[in-house]
Amino acid sequence: MYCFIVNKVSGNGRALKIWYQIEQKLQEKNVNYSVRFTEKPKHATLLVQELIHKEKVTLIVAVGGDGTVHEVINGLVGTNIPLGIIPAGSGNDFSRGLGIPFNHEKALERILSGKPKMIDIGSVNSTYFCTVAGIGFDGEVAQNTNISIHKKLLNFVRMGQISYIISALSVLFRYKPKDISLMIDKKLYKIPKVWLIAVANLPFYGGGLVICPKAESNDGLFDICIVQGMSKWEFLRTFPLVYKGNHISSPSIKIIKGKELEIESSTPLLLHGDGEVIGQTPARIKMKPSAIYVI
């Protein structure tokens, strides 16, 4: 059975409207399906676990954005049940990174006729993420974005990237870079004045910003972007280069590959996974190779 989990508020209600159209297509095609609707944060994880125990599940489909996918994945890890996605959020970076169509009818066709492939995911302490985990400036931006009124307004016109940029600019003027102790695969880095560390399983975050252009979800490695030693003016001047991934040419930015990280900071720093705030430093981030099936 195809089991759909719909985040009714994703995309400011767009996910629910898309679901009604998807449901009509499923009925026309005589597809055997069930549907559950999320009612609160982290509900999708609980729904996945409930479906696995109560239904004969062949596939679970997330109808929503990256936050919805994040929650569904945290319920799917450790099973062999594939994940399908109907993108309906503000950012949709997971779908963008895997080439999943943003058109919901095309995304449904892929789900009904495609073949599952295995991808890697990451873990932060006990929470899984599928796109990017960000520490420091990124964590502050994620928190600011998720509580901001402009995200809700911009969702109407599908401008998740602009929502992220507005939050980034508001955080920029109050954020102070921190000294970081970073262990990557048992090699220690002492890094002063760190703006952010982005640990990427896929290239995109923030609604299409190309933070780690060469990140791949099936190579067993993270691409780790470290931004440090910049003035606020330099940071502001470099930021637009992230649109195309050209920021990595800056001498203040390094990309390091690795499987396991331990991060400590002079003061606790917020940490996000897939745009959802999931903790703070100190933190351990680990690669989990070939962890889930995705269509």
Buried (B, 14 or more C-beta within 10 A) or exposed (E): EBBBBBBBBBBBBBBBEBBEEBBEBBEEEEBEBBBBBBEEEBBBBBBBBEBBEEEEBEBBBBBBBBBBBBBBBBBBEEBEBBBBBBBBBBBBBBBBBBEBBEEBEEBBBBBBEBEBBBBBBBBBEEBBBBBBBBBBBBBBBBBBBBEBEBBEEBBEEBBBBBBBBBBBEBBBEEBEBBBBBBBBEEEEBEBEBBBBBBBBBBBBBBBBBBBBBEBBBEBEBBBBBBBBBBEEEBBBEBBEBBEEBEBBEBEBBBBBBBBBBBBBBEEBBBBBBBBBBBBBBBBEBBBBBEBBBBB
